[in-house]
């Protein structure tokens, strides 16, 4: 078995259903900013239903990474995604990046999210660190709790295995994230340029074409409060239709991809290591 199963490229559509959590992670005072909170709530309340309808129309699977706090605040949200045939995965509890937490705080946040999904009867198989800022201990936590994969690192453009616990890494990259293209808020400042969906579509098509040549994983990361907006959703539809028309691109959930990758004996195994830094050189 190979991770790509005969395809020239494998496309994984992933949606980070962050809602208000990334803003609140910057400071609880933003809970009093009604416009900002409404900007974020658009994601689960408006964007997710539209996205689910689009996925139904095109018959493609997807993975939704949901922070535990968001699932807790909206008790039926995760179940509504699973009922439509898609995967729900772990995306921290509070959307605070692990690199900003102590090891004990990261563990508590990680476990708290698992408890939410367990209470809701949602089985999670994978993890994505908030802001993709995995810490030194993140892969070990993923392995300790028996999750199959992580999707936070950038060490390749194909799946690979992490030496710690044999976790499958499904790598990401900034070029395939809608945050860099569409995100804008004045306070807290999370972006300053809103790109045209046509430009973004051109960028993502070019990336997909390159990945079809090199047999890569097209890991698209989208946020419903951003890509759930009408013009952007039409661009996403066009991208998916283009990929389907190529005839050599397969679509998969992260869980199904990780199962194939775990069985692929040809995949590289990477040590989970960080450089030793001399404080005299890098204080």
C-alpha positions in Angstrom: 0.0 0.0 0.0 1.2 3.5 -0.8 0.0 6.8 0.7 -0.9 8.1 -2.8 -2.7 5.0 -4.0 -1.8 5.6 -7.6 -2.7 9.3 -7.8 -0.3 11.9 -9.1 -1.2 14.1 -6.1 -3.5 13.7 -3.1 -5.7 16.6 -2.0 -6.8 16.9 1.6 -9.3 19.7 2.2 -9.1 20.8 5.8 -11.1 23.4 7.7 -10.0 24.9 11.0 -13.2 25.8 12.7 -11.7 28.3 15.1 -14.6 30.6 15.6 -13.8 33.1 18.4 -11.0 31.1 19.9 -7.9 32.7 18.1 -9.1 36.2 19.0 -9.8 35.2 22.6 -6.4 33.6 22.8 -5.0 37.1 22.3 -6.9 38.4 25.3 -10.2 37.8 27.0 -11.1 41.5 26.7 -12.0 40.9 23.1 -15.1 39.1 24.2 -16.5 42.6 24.7 -15.8 43.5 21.1 -19.2 42.7 19.5 -18.2 43.3 15.9 -15.0 41.2 16.2 -16.9 38.4 17.9 -19.6 38.4 15.1 -16.8 38.3 12.5 -15.5 35.1 14.1 -18.9 33.5 14.8 -19.7 33.8 11.0 -17.4 30.8 10.6 -19.3 28.0 12.4 -22.7 29.7 12.0 -22.7 30.6 8.3 -19.5 29.3 6.7 -19.6 25.7 7.9 -23.2 24.9 6.6 -22.3 26.4 3.3 -19.0 24.4 3.1 -20.8 21.2 4.0 -23.3 21.8 1.2 -20.5 22.4 -1.3 -18.7 19.2 -0.2 -22.0 17.3 -0.7 -22.5 18.8 -4.2 -19.0 17.8 -5.3 -18.9 14.5 -3.3 -15.5 15.1 -1.8 -14.5 14.3 1.8 -12.9 16.8 4.2 -11.4 17.1 7.7 -12.6 19.7 10.2 -10.1 20.7 12.9 -12.2 22.0 15.8 -10.8 23.5 19.1 -12.4 21.9 22.1 -13.6 25.2 23.4 -15.5 25.8 20.1 -17.1 22.3 20.3 -18.0 23.0 23.9 -19.7 26.3 23.1 -21.6 24.8 20.2 -22.5 21.3 21.4 -24.1 20.1 18.1 -21.4 21.4 15.8 -18.9 18.5 15.7 -21.7 16.0 15.4 -23.3 17.9 12.5 -20.0 17.5 10.6 -19.6 13.8 11.3 -23.3 13.2 10.3 -22.4 14.6 6.9 -19.7 12.0 6.5 -16.6 14.1 7.3 -13.9 13.8 9.9 -13.5 15.9 13.1 -10.0 16.3 14.5 -8.3 17.8 17.5 -7.2 21.4 17.3 -6.2 22.2 20.9 -8.8 23.3 23.5 -8.2 27.1 23.6 -6.3 27.8 20.4 -3.3 29.0 22.4 -0.2 27.9 20.5 1.9 25.2 22.4 5.0 27.3 22.0 3.4 29.9 24.3 2.6 27.4 27.0 4.6 25.5 29.6 4.8 21.7 29.1 2.2 21.3 31.9 -0.1 23.9 30.3 0.1 22.3 26.9 -0.7 18.9 28.3 -3.7 20.3 30.2 -5.0 22.1 27.1 -4.5 18.9 25.0 -6.3 16.7 27.5 -9.1 19.1 28.0 -9.9 19.1 24.3 -9.9 15.3 24.2 -12.3 15.2 27.2 -14.8 17.5 25.3 -14.8 15.2 22.2 -15.1 12.1 24.4 -18.1 13.6 26.2 -19.8 14.4 22.8 -19.1 10.9 21.4 -16.7 12.2 18.8 -13.8 10.0 17.9 -10.7 12.0 16.9 -7.7 10.4 15.1 -5.5 13.4 14.4 -4.2 16.7 15.8 -3.2 20.1 14.5 -1.5 22.6 16.7 -2.9 26.0 17.1 -1.3 28.4 14.6 0.8 25.4 13.6 3.2 26.2 16.5 4.0 22.7 17.7 6.4 22.5 20.7 9.1 20.0 21.4 6.7 17.8 23.3 3.7 18.0 20.9 4.5 14.9 18.9 5.0 12.9 22.1 1.5 14.0 23.3 -0.1 12.9 20.0 1.6 9.5 20.3 0.8 9.1 24.0 -2.9 9.5 23.5 -3.0 7.1 20.6 -3.8 9.6 17.8 -2.7 8.4 14.4 -1.5 11.6 12.9 -0.4 15.2 13.3 -0.8 18.0 10.8 1.3 20.9 12.1 4.9 20.6 10.6 6.5 21.6 7.4 9.4 19.2 6.9 8.2 17.8 3.6 5.4 18.1 1.0 4.6 14.4 1.3 3.5 12.5 4.4 6.3 11.2 6.7 6.6 9.4 10.0 7.8 11.0 13.2 10.3 8.9 15.1 8.5 9.6 18.3 5.7 7.0 18.5 5.4 6.4 14.8 3.0 9.3 14.4 2.2 10.1 10.7 2.9 13.7 9.9 0.7 15.3 7.2 2.6 18.4 6.5 1.2 21.9 5.9 2.6 25.1 4.4 1.7 28.8 4.5 1.2 28.9 0.7 -1.9 26.7 1.1 -3.5 28.5 4.0 -6.3 31.1 3.5 -5.3 33.0 6.6 -2.4 34.6 4.7 -4.7 35.5 1.8 -7.9 36.8 3.5 -7.5 37.4 7.2 -8.0 41.0 8.4 -9.0 42.4 11.7 -7.9 45.8 13.1 -7.9 44.7 16.8 -6.3 42.3 17.4 -4.4 42.8 14.2 -4.3 39.5 12.4 -3.7 40.7 8.9 -3.7 43.8 6.7 -4.3 42.7 3.1 -7.4 41.1 1.6 -6.5 39.3 -1.6 -8.9 38.7 -4.6 -10.2 35.1 -4.7 -9.1 35.0 -8.3 -5.5 35.6 -7.3 -5.8 33.0 -4.6 -7.3 30.5 -7.0 -4.4 31.1 -9.4 -1.9 30.5 -6.6 -3.5 27.3 -5.4 -3.9 25.9 -8.9 -0.2 26.5 -9.6 0.7 24.7 -6.4 -1.6 21.8 -7.3 -0.1 21.5 -10.8 3.4 21.4 -9.3 2.4 18.8 -6.8 1.0 16.6 -9.6 4.4 16.6 -11.2 6.2 15.7 -7.9 3.5 13.5 -6.4 2.9 15.5 -3.3 0.2 16.1 -0.7 -1.9 19.1 -1.5 -2.9 20.0 2.1 -5.3 22.9 1.9 -6.0 24.7 5.2 -9.1 26.9 5.2 -11.0 28.8 7.9 -14.8 29.0 7.6 -14.9 32.6 8.8 -12.7 33.4 5.8 -13.3 31.0 3.0 -16.9 30.5 3.9 -17.7 34.0 2.4 -19.5 33.8 -1.0 -16.9 34.9 -3.5 -14.2 32.8 -1.8 -16.4 29.8 -1.7 -17.0 30.0 -5.4 -13.3 30.1 -5.9 -12.9 27.0 -3.7 -15.6 25.3 -5.8 -13.7 26.1 -9.0 -10.5 24.8 -7.5 -12.1 21.5 -6.5 -13.7 21.1 -9.9 -10.4 21.8 -11.6 -8.7 19.1 -9.4 -11.4 16.6 -10.2 -11.1 17.4 -14.0 -7.4 16.6 -13.9 -8.2 12.9 -13.5 -5.0 12.2 -11.5 -5.8 13.9 -8.2 -7.5 12.0 -5.4 -9.4 13.5 -2.4 -9.2 12.0 1.0 -9.8 12.8 4.7 -6.7 13.1 6.8 -7.7 10.0 8.8 -7.9 7.8 5.7 -4.7 9.3 4.3 -2.9 8.6 7.6 -4.0 5.0 7.6 -2.5 4.5 4.1 0.7 6.4 5.1 1.2 4.3 8.2 1.1 1.2 6.1 3.5 2.6 3.4 6.9 1.0 4.1 8.6 3.5 1.8 7.9 6.6 3.9 10.8 8.4 5.5 11.1 8.4 9.3 12.2 11.8 10.8 13.6 12.3 14.3 11.7 14.8 16.4 14.6 17.1 17.2 15.5 20.7 17.5 18.9 22.3 17.0 21.2 22.8 20.0 21.6 26.5 20.3 24.7 28.2 21.7 23.3 31.2 23.7 26.6 33.0 23.0 25.6 33.0 19.3 21.8 33.2 19.6 21.0 34.8 22.9 
